[in-house]
Amino acid sequence: MAGTGDDLPTAIPPAPGLAEKAYAVLEDWIVNRQIPPGSMISENRLSEQLGMGRTPIREALQRLQHIGFVEVHPRRGAVVAGVDVVRQLELIEVRRPLEELMVRCAAQRAAPEERRTLKALARDIAEAAQGGDAARWFRADRLIAETEARAAHNEVLLGTVQAIQAQSRRCWYGAIRQSNGFGEGAKRHDSVIAALVEGDADLAASSARKLVNFLERMTKGAVERYGR
């Protein structure tokens, strides 16, 4: 039966650390609705699916509970929470200044390899938009966000931004699909990356503000379509 957790998708390649691997897999499945809202997820089933013990699974679920992706019920397992698009607007208010701070820091501190990676990801997301490849687009979008956050070289900022970005992705996934905003989204990312790679902190922050404004517009469109 779909949505019961018995038909979980195939796991993505392992990430460093078992708990981190479990978290990355589950976040991806929840964001792209391979596990839709309301689905039950059991630790035993995930342990079998991912080939690991229950301890890292439990740690991943606790982390997902902390950012509002799941509701954990003792002896029953976890339930995937619904998406509150209105709450996304509150997240955007918090995300905007953090995003600007993040890219400012990254423009000043990113290592050469991180700048090269971001340039390659800008090409990747542009090609995905041109080819209408949604799966590739969202994969590149996530990698861009993760690389920019790490390139800021601030562990406190990294943890805070990653949690907010993860929550935003759930609404972003549906909103951008509905509005077919892949092309504009790719261009917004390209502007941020170009400034960051050149070390222009002011332009990177300005471009990040425009990217978040675009996200806000997409989110408001989702609110208008579906209501609270």
N, C-alpha and C positions, 0 to 999 in steps of 0.2 A: 504493500500500500504506500502510495506516495506521501511523503511528509511525515512518516512514522519514525524515520531514522534507520530503518532496515535496508534502505536502498541508498546508503551514503555513497557519494562519488569516490572515484579512485584517488588516493592520496597524491599530493604533489611531491616533488623530490624533497628529501630531508633537509631541514634547516639546522643550523648549529644548536645543539641542546634539544633534548626531547620535549621539554615543556614549550620551548619556543617553536619547535616544529608543529606540535599539536595546536598551539595558538594560531600560527600562520595558516594552517590548513582550515581550521574551523572558521576563522575570520573570513577567509576567502569564500568558503561555501555559504556562509550566512549573507555576506554582502551581495553575492551574485544570485542568491535565492536558490541555489542547489539544495539547500536546506531552508525551506520557507518559514515565515513566522508561524508560530503555533506548533511547530514540530517538536517531538520529544527526542532528546538525545540522552542515551545511557552511557555511563562510564565503561561498562562491560563491552558494549557494542563498539565503542570507539577504540578501546584497547585492542580488540580483535582487528578492527579495520586498519589501524595505524601501526600495529605490531609493536606495541610498547605497553609497559605496566600502567596501572591506574593512577599512580602518583603524579606523573607529568600531565595526564589527562585532567586530573582534578585541579592542578595548578592552572592549566589553560582555561578551564571553565570558570574558575574564580576570577581570573583576569578578565574574561569576557563578561562576567556578571558585573564587575566593577565599572565597565564602560557601557553597561545597559544592553548588551547583545543577548544575554540569556537570563532567565530566572531559575535559580537552582532550588530544587525541592528535595529534601532528604528522603532517601529510600525510593524516590520516584525518578530521579534524574534531573535533567535540565530542559527547560522549555525555551525555544527561541522567541524572544520578545518581538512585539510589533514595532513598526516604524512610525514615530510621531513627527510628521513633517514640520509642524509648528515649532517643536523643540529644536529643529535644525536651525531655525533663524536665531535662536538664542546661542547656539553653538557658533554660528558665524560671527556674532558680535565678539565672542571671545577669540575666535580663530584669526580675525583680521589683524589685530596688532601683533599677535604671536607670529603669524606668517611673515609679516614685514620684518620683525626682529630676526626671524630665522634666516631669511634670505640675505639680510644685511650682514649677519655674522658669516654666512656661507661665502658671500662675495669676498669677504676679507680673509677668511681662514681656510677655504677649501684647498685640498691638496691637488696637484696637477692631475693625478689619476681620477679624482672625483670630478674635476671639470671635464675631463675627456669622457667619462661615463655619462655625464649629463648631456653633453653634446650629442652623443650617440642615441640617448633616450629621446631627445628632441626630434631627431630624424625618425626614430621608430614610431613615435606617437603621430607624427605628421603623415607617415606612410600608412599607418593604420586608419587614420581619418580619411585619407584619399581612397583607400581600398574598401572602406565600409566594414572593417574588421573590428567589431565591438570587443571581442575577447582580447585581442592584441592591444587595443586602445586602453582598456581598463588595466591590463597588466603593466603597460608602460606608465600609465598615470600613477599607479601605486609605487612603482620603482622610482619614479621622479620624486615623489613626496618623501620616500624613505631616504634617498640619496641626498636630497637637499637638507633634510633634518640632520643626518649624520655629518654632513659637510660643515654644519654650523659649529661642530666641536664643543658642544655644551650639553652635558648629560642631563641636567635638569630640564632644559628646553626640549631636548630630544624626547624624553618621556612624556612631557605634557602635550607637545604637538602631535606625537604619534597617536595618543589616545583620542584627541579631538578629531584628527584626520580620519581615523577608523570609523568614528561615529558618523562623520559627514559622508563617508563613502556609501553608507547604506541608502541614504536618500539620494545622493548624487547618481548612483547606479540607475535607479528608475527614472529620475528626472531627465538626465541627459539622453537616455534612450527615447523617452517620449518626445522630446523636443528636437532630436537629431542635432545636438549641439557639438558633435565630435570635432568638426572643423574649427569652430571658434575656440573650443577648449584647447585644441592643439596649438593654435596661434598664441593663446594667452600663455601657455606653458613655454613656448619658444621664446617669447619676449622676456620672461623671467630668467630663463636659462642663459640667453645671450648676454644679458646684463651681468648675471652672476659670474659667468665664465670670464668676462672682461674685467671683473673686479669692481664694477660700478655699483656700490652699495645703495646709493640713492635711487638710481634707475631700477635696480632689482626690487627695492621696496615699493616703488610706484607701480611697477608691473605686477607685483604680487597683489597689491590692492585691487587692481583691475581684474585679476583672476578671481579673487574672492567676491568681487562685485558680480562677476559673471555667475559664480556659484549661487550667490544670493538670488539672482534673477531666476535661475533654474528652480531653486527651492520655492520661491513665491509662486512660480507657475504650477508646481506640484500642489501647493496649498489650494490654489484656485480650482484645480481640477478635482481634487479629492476631498477638500475640506479638512477639518480637524479630526 
